[in-house]
Amino acid sequence: MRLRRVFWSSVDQGISSVSNLLLSILAARVAGPDAFGAFAIAFTIYQFGLGSSRAFIGEPTLIRASAENEDATPLRGMLGSSILLGAIGLLVNLVAALFAGPYWQIFVVMGAAFPILMVADGARYWEFARGRANVAVILDSTWLAGQLALYGLVVLAGGSSVIAVVVTWALGALAAAIVFFVLRRTYPSVLQAQSWVRAHQGLSFRFFGEYLAVSGVQQSVVYVSVIFAGLAAAGAIRGGQVILGPLSMLTMGVAVVALPALSRRAKKSHRGPLLKTSVLISLMLLLSTLLYGAILTVLPPSWGEFLLGDTWSAGIALVPLLLLQLAVSNISYGATAGLRAMEAAKLSLRLRIGTVPFVLGLVILGAYLQGASGAILGAAVGGAIQAVFWWVAVVVTSRNIGKTDDNREDRRE
């Protein structure tokens, strides 16, 4: 059963990776450096919104909902919360559009799509939490098929543009959400969102606060680079991120399997298996990063130029440093997932808040000295220091498993 879930989860993450990779590749091929830089910022806002949704809604659902306890996370309230987060994303994009000059339409379209995108991802996480990764595959396949079909029609009509790329991607997400509503015979309820948030606030707000700290560092690499190196620097970073897209999506997708598994071990008071699984998760992700990097070294440049055009040359130059940053993040991921599984959200949040100012300082210093590459290197060095704190924290906290309920204090709040 577990192997089947891992298989379907891997398939789903692969399909999701293709959809997002296709979005960026198509945008890179139809946009110039500055236009792609604007798209990169809009996509960065989307990534921030997606990460916020997964921290606030998705991860608490993975931990507390299960095939045996469907009522632990009421579906309509969960989807209603996704819509509210999407509305916030809409407002952020509209504000960004005011400062985007000739590229304002990219932000308006991305903002309008935000509620749809958040609901579609929330639907995926519901299926993961319920042990139905195969259904998530159906949803993401619908998304990708709709995206491809609609963009094909746009190309035939001769209207290819960055706006068309984003619109067809968003409509694919809408198709996936509709399929989910039909399968589950339900729909989102904004009115029930308040009760969902109240029931999960002990985890949701702390996971979200920690994500804000993490994302603040990650996104600062883009924004600080723009300040010191111009808009094209954002396009170069996004180009590097596109090149590493499949690897990044693998890292993001591990949570849908890792968190439920680690949570079961914590609930059964199994300290040894929890720590062992946490270490194996980090090792698996680290080895995947090294393997992917090795593949890129033998990839003919002509292939990359065919996919990304001029963006390839700027992006590939940053890939070694982005790989280093991702490797450092993977080393600490097993520890952070272990703390989440033990519901030690307060401790994890305190550690994050305490170390983020130092990491941000390294990012700003690096960007000042060396532009985009310096900002990425600063984030990697700071992440390595954070990894030490996280592994110490998970080892110390896991000693309480089976002895006390102190590490689960969040459940009573």
One Martini backbone bead per residue (centre of mass of N, CA, C, O) as a GRO file, in nm:
protein
  413
    1MET     BB    1   0.059   0.062  -0.023
    2ARG     BB    2   0.300   0.258   0.014
    3LEU     BB    3   0.426   0.211  -0.265
    4ARG     BB    4   0.183   0.313  -0.421
    5ARG     BB    5   0.187   0.600  -0.310
    6VAL     BB    6   0.469   0.672  -0.405
    7PHE     BB    7   0.418   0.629  -0.702
    8TRP     BB    8   0.176   0.829  -0.741
    9SER     BB    9   0.323   1.075  -0.626
   10SER     BB   10   0.549   1.078  -0.838
   11VAL     BB   11   0.369   1.108  -1.083
   12ASP     BB   12   0.234   1.371  -0.999
   13GLN     BB   13   0.491   1.544  -0.973
   14GLY     BB   14   0.570   1.512  -1.267
   15ILE     BB   15   0.322   1.650  -1.390
   16SER     BB   16   0.346   1.916  -1.236
   17SER     BB   17   0.625   1.986  -1.345
   18VAL     BB   18   0.548   2.006  -1.642
   19SER     BB   19   0.346   2.237  -1.618
   20ASN     BB   20   0.545   2.450  -1.498
   21LEU     BB   21   0.767   2.419  -1.708
   22LEU     BB   22   0.596   2.494  -1.952
   23LEU     BB   23   0.528   2.776  -1.867
   24SER     BB   24   0.826   2.888  -1.864
   25ILE     BB   25   0.914   2.806  -2.148
   26LEU     BB   26   0.700   2.963  -2.307
   27ALA     BB   27   0.767   3.238  -2.188
   28ALA     BB   28   1.067   3.245  -2.281
   29ARG     BB   29   0.999   3.222  -2.598
   30VAL     BB   30   0.799   3.503  -2.603
   31ALA     BB   31   1.019   3.662  -2.433
   32GLY     BB   32   1.202   3.892  -2.312
   33PRO     BB   33   1.405   3.970  -2.060
   34ASP     BB   34   1.205   4.175  -1.919
   35ALA     BB   35   0.943   4.012  -1.947
   36PHE     BB   36   1.056   3.764  -1.798
   37GLY     BB   37   1.111   3.916  -1.538
   38ALA     BB   38   0.815   3.979  -1.479
   39PHE     BB   39   0.725   3.686  -1.476
   40ALA     BB   40   0.913   3.599  -1.246
   41ILE     BB   41   0.772   3.771  -1.031
   42ALA     BB   42   0.488   3.652  -1.064
   43PHE     BB   43   0.581   3.360  -1.002
   44THR     BB   44   0.689   3.424  -0.722
   45ILE     BB   45   0.416   3.496  -0.604
   46TYR     BB   46   0.293   3.220  -0.655
   47GLN     BB   47   0.493   3.057  -0.485
   48PHE     BB   48   0.420   3.197  -0.224
   49GLY     BB   49   0.120   3.118  -0.225
   50LEU     BB   50   0.163   2.814  -0.238
   51GLY     BB   51   0.332   2.787   0.019
   52SER     BB   52   0.119   2.908   0.206
   53SER     BB   53  -0.102   2.697   0.153
   54ARG     BB   54   0.066   2.448   0.245
   55ALA     BB   55   0.123   2.552   0.534
   56PHE     BB   56  -0.177   2.631   0.626
   57ILE     BB   57  -0.325   2.365   0.482
   58GLY     BB   58  -0.174   2.111   0.375
   59GLU     BB   59  -0.001   2.009   0.622
   60PRO     BB   60  -0.227   1.979   0.834
   61THR     BB   61  -0.378   1.771   0.662
   62LEU     BB   62  -0.158   1.550   0.649
   63ILE     BB   63  -0.144   1.512   0.966
   64ARG     BB   64  -0.475   1.494   1.051
   65ALA     BB   65  -0.553   1.354   0.806
   66SER     BB   66  -0.734   1.048   0.706
   67ALA     BB   67  -0.877   0.754   0.614
   68GLU     BB   68  -0.995   0.727   0.926
   69ASN     BB   69  -1.035   1.074   0.944
   70GLU     BB   70  -1.225   1.283   0.771
   71ASP     BB   71  -1.331   1.503   0.992
   72ALA     BB   72  -1.057   1.653   1.059
   73THR     BB   73  -1.099   1.787   0.750
   74PRO     BB   74  -1.302   1.986   0.622
   75LEU     BB   75  -1.343   2.043   0.292
   76ARG     BB   76  -1.494   2.313   0.246
   77GLY     BB   77  -1.319   2.482   0.442
   78MET     BB   78  -1.052   2.433   0.304
   79LEU     BB   79  -1.130   2.556   0.025
   80GLY     BB   80  -1.213   2.831   0.138
   81SER     BB   81  -0.928   2.905   0.235
   82SER     BB   82  -0.804   2.903  -0.048
   83ILE     BB   83  -0.966   3.143  -0.157
   84LEU     BB   84  -0.865   3.356   0.043
   85LEU     BB   85  -0.569   3.334  -0.041
   86GLY     BB   86  -0.626   3.407  -0.337
   87ALA     BB   87  -0.727   3.697  -0.278
   88ILE     BB   88  -0.458   3.799  -0.173
   89GLY     BB   89  -0.299   3.742  -0.434
   90LEU     BB   90  -0.459   3.940  -0.606
   91LEU     BB   91  -0.379   4.199  -0.454
   92VAL     BB   92  -0.073   4.177  -0.491
   93ASN     BB   93  -0.080   4.189  -0.805
   94LEU     BB   94  -0.217   4.464  -0.831
   95VAL     BB   95   0.008   4.621  -0.698
   96ALA     BB   96   0.235   4.530  -0.892
   97ALA     BB   97   0.103   4.652  -1.154
   98LEU     BB   98   0.159   4.957  -1.076
   99PHE     BB   99   0.498   4.886  -1.120
  100ALA     BB  100   0.518   4.737  -1.429
  101GLY     BB  101   0.423   4.893  -1.657
  102PRO     BB  102   0.405   4.722  -1.960
  103TYR     BB  103   0.357   4.445  -1.755
  104TRP     BB  104   0.075   4.449  -1.599
  105GLN     BB  105  -0.092   4.210  -1.722
  106ILE     BB  106   0.052   3.973  -1.590
  107PHE     BB  107  -0.051   4.037  -1.297
  108VAL     BB  108  -0.352   4.035  -1.346
  109VAL     BB  109  -0.378   3.744  -1.448
  110MET     BB  110  -0.245   3.604  -1.208
  111GLY     BB  111  -0.445   3.714  -0.998
  112ALA     BB  112  -0.710   3.594  -1.118
  113ALA     BB  113  -0.591   3.289  -1.082
  114PHE     BB  114  -0.536   3.234  -0.780
  115PRO     BB  115  -0.791   3.092  -0.661
  116ILE     BB  116  -0.774   2.851  -0.855
  117LEU     BB  117  -0.487   2.750  -0.780
  118MET     BB  118  -0.544   2.697  -0.476
  119VAL     BB  119  -0.774   2.492  -0.508
  120ALA     BB  120  -0.626   2.282  -0.679
  121ASP     BB  121  -0.410   2.223  -0.461
  122GLY     BB  122  -0.602   2.149  -0.230
  123ALA     BB  123  -0.719   1.899  -0.370
  124ARG     BB  124  -0.459   1.738  -0.377
  125TYR     BB  125  -0.410   1.729  -0.066
  126TRP     BB  126  -0.662   1.574   0.003
  127GLU     BB  127  -0.586   1.316  -0.151
  128PHE     BB  128  -0.326   1.261   0.001
  129ALA     BB  129  -0.448   1.244   0.291
  130ARG     BB  130  -0.651   1.000   0.185
  131GLY     BB  131  -0.472   0.804  -0.005
  132ARG     BB  132  -0.521   0.943  -0.326
  133ALA     BB  133  -0.289   0.983  -0.553
  134ASN     BB  134  -0.435   0.885  -0.812
  135VAL     BB  135  -0.633   1.127  -0.819
  136ALA     BB  136  -0.419   1.347  -0.843
  137VAL     BB  137  -0.335   1.255  -1.124
  138ILE     BB  138  -0.599   1.328  -1.262
  139LEU     BB  139  -0.590   1.630  -1.200
  140ASP     BB  140  -0.308   1.694  -1.334
  141SER     BB  141  -0.380   1.581  -1.611
  142THR     BB  142  -0.603   1.782  -1.667
  143TRP     BB  143  -0.433   2.031  -1.648
  144LEU     BB  144  -0.227   1.962  -1.874
  145ALA     BB  145  -0.426   1.904  -2.104
  146GLY     BB  146  -0.564   2.181  -2.101
  147GLN     BB  147  -0.313   2.350  -2.150
  148LEU     BB  148  -0.229   2.225  -2.422
  149ALA     BB  149  -0.492   2.259  -2.583
  150LEU     BB  150  -0.524   2.568  -2.552
  151TYR     BB  151  -0.246   2.651  -2.663
  152GLY     BB  152  -0.282   2.524  -2.938
  153LEU     BB  153  -0.512   2.714  -3.023
  154VAL     BB  154  -0.352   2.975  -2.998
  155VAL     BB  155  -0.136   2.908  -3.209
  156LEU     BB  156  -0.335   2.865  -3.446
  157ALA     BB  157  -0.436   3.177  -3.405
  158GLY     BB  158  -0.172   3.362  -3.351
  159GLY     BB  159  -0.159   3.437  -3.000
  160SER     BB  160   0.118   3.434  -2.879
  161SER     BB  161   0.189   3.481  -2.521
  162VAL     BB  162   0.225   3.537  -2.198
  163ILE     BB  163  -0.075   3.561  -2.141
  164ALA     BB  164  -0.159   3.296  -2.281
  165VAL     BB  165   0.009   3.110  -2.104
  166VAL     BB  166  -0.134   3.178  -1.833
  167VAL     BB  167  -0.429   3.126  -1.909
  168THR     BB  168  -0.407   2.824  -1.992
  169TRP     BB  169  -0.299   2.730  -1.720
  170ALA     BB  170  -0.544   2.824  -1.547
  171LEU     BB  171  -0.764   2.660  -1.702
  172GLY     BB  172  -0.648   2.387  -1.624
  173ALA     BB  173  -0.703   2.425  -1.321
  174LEU     BB  174  -1.008   2.454  -1.347
  175ALA     BB  175  -1.060   2.172  -1.460
  176ALA     BB  176  -0.952   2.020  -1.211
  177ALA     BB  177  -1.152   2.139  -1.004
  178ILE     BB  178  -1.409   2.033  -1.139
  179VAL     BB  179  -1.344   1.736  -1.116
  180PHE     BB  180  -1.337   1.734  -0.809
  181PHE     BB  181  -1.628   1.827  -0.754
  182VAL     BB  182  -1.755   1.584  -0.894
  183LEU     BB  183  -1.623   1.352  -0.732
  184ARG     BB  184  -1.707   1.489  -0.431
  185ARG     BB  185  -1.968   1.653  -0.425
  186THR     BB  186  -1.853   1.960  -0.407
  187TYR     BB  187  -1.766   2.282  -0.245
  188PRO     BB  188  -1.672   2.575  -0.160
  189SER     BB  189  -1.653   2.745   0.178
  190VAL     BB  190  -1.614   3.048   0.322
  191LEU     BB  191  -1.789   3.014   0.582
  192GLN     BB  192  -1.610   2.748   0.679
  193ALA     BB  193  -1.322   2.864   0.715
  194GLN     BB  194  -1.320   2.955   1.011
  195SER     BB  195  -1.349   2.671   1.142
  196TRP     BB  196  -1.094   2.554   1.020
  197VAL     BB  197  -0.891   2.751   1.139
  198ARG     BB  198  -0.962   2.704   1.438
  199ALA     BB  199  -0.889   2.389   1.436
  200HIS     BB  200  -0.570   2.465   1.304
  201GLN     BB  201  -0.403   2.705   1.438
  202GLY     BB  202  -0.164   2.564   1.587
  203LEU     BB  203  -0.035   2.502   1.298
  204SER     BB  204  -0.090   2.709   1.070
  205PHE     BB  205   0.043   2.974   1.182
  206ARG     BB  206   0.326   2.847   1.229
  207PHE     BB  207   0.380   2.739   0.949
  208PHE     BB  208   0.341   3.014   0.815
  209GLY     BB  209   0.557   3.170   0.968
  210GLU     BB  210   0.788   2.991   0.870
  211TYR     BB  211   0.746   3.035   0.570
  212LEU     BB  212   0.796   3.337   0.568
  213ALA     BB  213   1.090   3.308   0.646
  214VAL     BB  214   1.180   3.129   0.413
  215SER     BB  215   1.068   3.304   0.179
  216GLY     BB  216   1.217   3.561   0.245
  217VAL     BB  217   1.485   3.446   0.154
  218GLN     BB  218   1.421   3.339  -0.130
  219GLN     BB  219   1.296   3.612  -0.245
  220SER     BB  220   1.535   3.801  -0.181
  221VAL     BB  221   1.716   3.705  -0.407
  222VAL     BB  222   1.549   3.844  -0.627
  223TYR     BB  223   1.498   4.138  -0.520
  224VAL     BB  224   1.793   4.212  -0.452
  225SER     BB  225   1.901   4.165  -0.737
  226VAL     BB  226   1.736   4.388  -0.870
  227ILE     BB  227   1.858   4.625  -0.712
  228PHE     BB  228   2.173   4.553  -0.801
  229ALA     BB  229   2.108   4.423  -1.127
  230GLY     BB  230   1.821   4.411  -1.221
  231LEU     BB  231   1.565   4.261  -1.402
  232ALA     BB  232   1.740   4.041  -1.548
  233ALA     BB  233   1.814   3.885  -1.287
  234ALA     BB  234   1.539   3.752  -1.248
  235GLY     BB  235   1.550   3.593  -1.513
  236ALA     BB  236   1.803   3.429  -1.445
  237ILE     BB  237   1.695   3.290  -1.193
  238ARG     BB  238   1.448   3.166  -1.329
  239GLY     BB  239   1.609   3.003  -1.532
  240GLY     BB  240   1.749   2.826  -1.320
  241GLN     BB  241   1.483   2.720  -1.193
  242VAL     BB  242   1.384   2.579  -1.447
  243ILE     BB  243   1.619   2.380  -1.475
  244LEU     BB  244   1.539   2.281  -1.162
  245GLY     BB  245   1.236   2.206  -1.153
  246PRO     BB  246   1.211   1.894  -1.113
  247LEU     BB  247   1.374   1.896  -0.847
  248SER     BB  248   1.195   2.093  -0.684
  249MET     BB  249   0.931   1.926  -0.706
  250LEU     BB  250   1.035   1.683  -0.553
  251THR     BB  251   1.074   1.827  -0.285
  252MET     BB  252   0.777   1.920  -0.255
  253GLY     BB  253   0.653   1.619  -0.285
  254VAL     BB  254   0.759   1.472  -0.026
  255ALA     BB  255   0.549   1.568   0.187
  256VAL     BB  256   0.303   1.378   0.100
  257VAL     BB  257   0.472   1.131   0.233
  258ALA     BB  258   0.642   1.213   0.485
  259LEU     BB  259   0.440   1.333   0.692
  260PRO     BB  260   0.252   1.091   0.741
  261ALA     BB  261   0.479   0.892   0.823
  262LEU     BB  262   0.598   1.058   1.062
  263SER     BB  263   0.334   1.092   1.219
  264ARG     BB  264   0.291   0.792   1.283
  265ARG     BB  265   0.553   0.759   1.449
  266ALA     BB  266   0.489   0.972   1.664
  267LYS     BB  267   0.214   0.846   1.762
  268LYS     BB  268   0.378   0.559   1.829
  269SER     BB  269   0.651   0.623   1.974
  270HIS     BB  270   0.889   0.626   1.732
  271ARG     BB  271   1.200   0.740   1.738
  272GLY     BB  272   1.388   0.579   1.559
  273PRO     BB  273   1.219   0.577   1.290
  274LEU     BB  274   1.197   0.884   1.268
  275LEU     BB  275   1.501   0.949   1.239
  276LYS     BB  276   1.561   0.758   1.006
  277THR     BB  277   1.361   0.883   0.806
  278SER     BB  278   1.477   1.169   0.809
  279VAL     BB  279   1.755   1.092   0.698
  280LEU     BB  280   1.659   0.952   0.434
  281ILE     BB  281   1.528   1.197   0.309
  282SER     BB  282   1.782   1.374   0.286
  283LEU     BB  283   1.953   1.173   0.123
  284MET     BB  284   1.768   1.146  -0.121
  285LEU     BB  285   1.770   1.447  -0.200
  286LEU     BB  286   2.077   1.479  -0.228
  287LEU     BB  287   2.120   1.262  -0.448
  288SER     BB  288   1.930   1.394  -0.655
  289THR     BB  289   2.094   1.653  -0.686
  290LEU     BB  290   2.360   1.525  -0.785
  291LEU     BB  291   2.241   1.378  -1.030
  292TYR     BB  292   2.125   1.625  -1.175
  293GLY     BB  293   2.393   1.775  -1.202
  294ALA     BB  294   2.530   1.556  -1.377
  295ILE     BB  295   2.335   1.577  -1.616
  296LEU     BB  296   2.390   1.880  -1.686
  297THR     BB  297   2.695   1.840  -1.772
  298VAL     BB  298   2.591   1.654  -2.042
  299LEU     BB  299   2.416   1.867  -2.159
  300PRO     BB  300   2.339   2.006  -2.438
  301PRO     BB  301   2.309   2.339  -2.505
  302SER     BB  302   2.102   2.317  -2.742
  303TRP     BB  303   1.868   2.216  -2.571
  304GLY     BB  304   1.835   2.461  -2.386
  305GLU     BB  305   1.801   2.672  -2.615
  306PHE     BB  306   1.543   2.546  -2.728
  307LEU     BB  307   1.368   2.585  -2.465
  308LEU     BB  308   1.480   2.901  -2.356
  309GLY     BB  309   1.684   3.039  -2.511
  310ASP     BB  310   1.836   3.315  -2.377
  311THR     BB  311   1.783   3.214  -2.079
  312TRP     BB  312   1.990   2.985  -2.056
  313SER     BB  313   2.265   3.134  -2.029
  314ALA     BB  314   2.185   3.282  -1.763
  315GLY     BB  315   2.086   3.034  -1.592
  316ILE     BB  316   2.331   2.828  -1.606
  317ALA     BB  317   2.533   3.011  -1.443
  318LEU     BB  318   2.352   2.958  -1.161
  319VAL     BB  319   2.321   2.651  -1.103
  320PRO     BB  320   2.547   2.572  -0.903
  321LEU     BB  321   2.435   2.756  -0.673
  322LEU     BB  322   2.145   2.640  -0.670
  323LEU     BB  323   2.235   2.354  -0.598
  324LEU     BB  324   2.360   2.426  -0.329
  325GLN     BB  325   2.107   2.543  -0.198
  326LEU     BB  326   1.935   2.282  -0.233
  327ALA     BB  327   2.117   2.088  -0.077
  328VAL     BB  328   2.095   2.231   0.195
  329SER     BB  329   1.788   2.206   0.216
  330ASN     BB  330   1.781   1.890   0.207
  331ILE     BB  331   1.939   1.837   0.468
  332SER     BB  332   1.704   1.983   0.653
  333TYR     BB  333   1.426   1.851   0.581
  334GLY     BB  334   1.404   1.605   0.769
  335ALA     BB  335   1.396   1.777   1.029
  336THR     BB  336   1.149   1.959   0.970
  337ALA     BB  337   0.953   1.721   0.929
  338GLY     BB  338   0.985   1.600   1.212
  339LEU     BB  339   0.873   1.843   1.368
  340ARG     BB  340   0.596   1.845   1.233
  341ALA     BB  341   0.510   1.556   1.315
  342MET     BB  342   0.537   1.648   1.632
  343GLU     BB  343   0.412   1.941   1.654
  344ALA     BB  344   0.673   2.155   1.683
  345ALA     BB  345   0.597   2.460   1.594
  346LYS     BB  346   0.715   2.657   1.801
  347LEU     BB  347   1.014   2.580   1.781
  348SER     BB  348   1.050   2.615   1.475
  349LEU     BB  349   0.974   2.915   1.468
  350ARG     BB  350   1.192   3.022   1.659
  351LEU     BB  351   1.433   2.932   1.493
  352ARG     BB  352   1.367   3.086   1.238
  353ILE     BB  353   1.352   3.375   1.352
  354GLY     BB  354   1.647   3.370   1.478
  355THR     BB  355   1.801   3.316   1.177
  356VAL     BB  356   1.703   3.505   0.944
  357PRO     BB  357   1.859   3.773   0.975
  358PHE     BB  358   2.133   3.648   0.908
  359VAL     BB  359   2.063   3.545   0.623
  360LEU     BB  360   1.975   3.815   0.501
  361GLY     BB  361   2.249   3.949   0.536
  362LEU     BB  362   2.397   3.758   0.338
  363VAL     BB  363   2.230   3.827   0.087
  364ILE     BB  364   2.285   4.130   0.076
  365LEU     BB  365   2.591   4.114   0.071
  366GLY     BB  366   2.616   3.938  -0.185
  367ALA     BB  367   2.464   4.132  -0.379
  368TYR     BB  368   2.655   4.374  -0.342
  369LEU     BB  369   2.919   4.217  -0.442
  370GLN     BB  370   2.767   3.984  -0.678
  371GLY     BB  371   2.477   3.978  -0.699
  372ALA     BB  372   2.306   3.701  -0.770
  373SER     BB  373   2.532   3.503  -0.684
  374GLY     BB  374   2.571   3.621  -0.399
  375ALA     BB  375   2.283   3.573  -0.292
  376ILE     BB  376   2.285   3.265  -0.319
  377LEU     BB  377   2.534   3.212  -0.142
  378GLY     BB  378   2.421   3.339   0.116
  379ALA     BB  379   2.182   3.140   0.143
  380ALA     BB  380   2.354   2.880   0.164
  381VAL     BB  381   2.516   2.949   0.418
  382GLY     BB  382   2.273   2.999   0.602
  383GLY     BB  383   2.143   2.714   0.562
  384ALA     BB  384   2.374   2.551   0.690
  385ILE     BB  385   2.339   2.668   0.974
  386GLN     BB  386   2.042   2.584   1.011
  387ALA     BB  387   2.075   2.274   0.990
  388VAL     BB  388   2.205   2.234   1.263
  389PHE     BB  389   1.967   2.326   1.437
  390TRP     BB  390   1.755   2.119   1.334
  391TRP     BB  391   1.896   1.853   1.415
  392VAL     BB  392   1.912   1.914   1.711
  393ALA     BB  393   1.607   1.954   1.759
  394VAL     BB  394   1.502   1.670   1.667
  395VAL     BB  395   1.666   1.503   1.869
  396VAL     BB  396   1.565   1.634   2.132
  397THR     BB  397   1.253   1.614   2.087
  398SER     BB  398   1.239   1.295   2.044
  399ARG     BB  399   1.286   1.216   2.350
  400ASN     BB  400   0.967   1.267   2.425
  401ILE     BB  401   0.880   1.020   2.304
  402GLY     BB  402   0.670   0.845   2.529
  403LYS     BB  403   0.687   1.062   2.791
  404THR     BB  404   0.547   1.317   2.654
  405ASP     BB  405   0.321   1.601   2.548
  406ASP     BB  406   0.481   1.866   2.496
  407ASN     BB  407   0.531   1.838   2.175
  408ARG     BB  408   0.186   1.873   2.160
  409GLU     BB  409   0.072   2.160   2.246
  410ASP     BB  410  -0.087   2.256   1.989
  411ARG     BB  411  -0.350   2.083   2.018
  412ARG     BB  412  -0.460   2.264   2.278
  413GLU     BB  413  -0.489   2.555   2.103
   0.00000   0.00000   0.00000
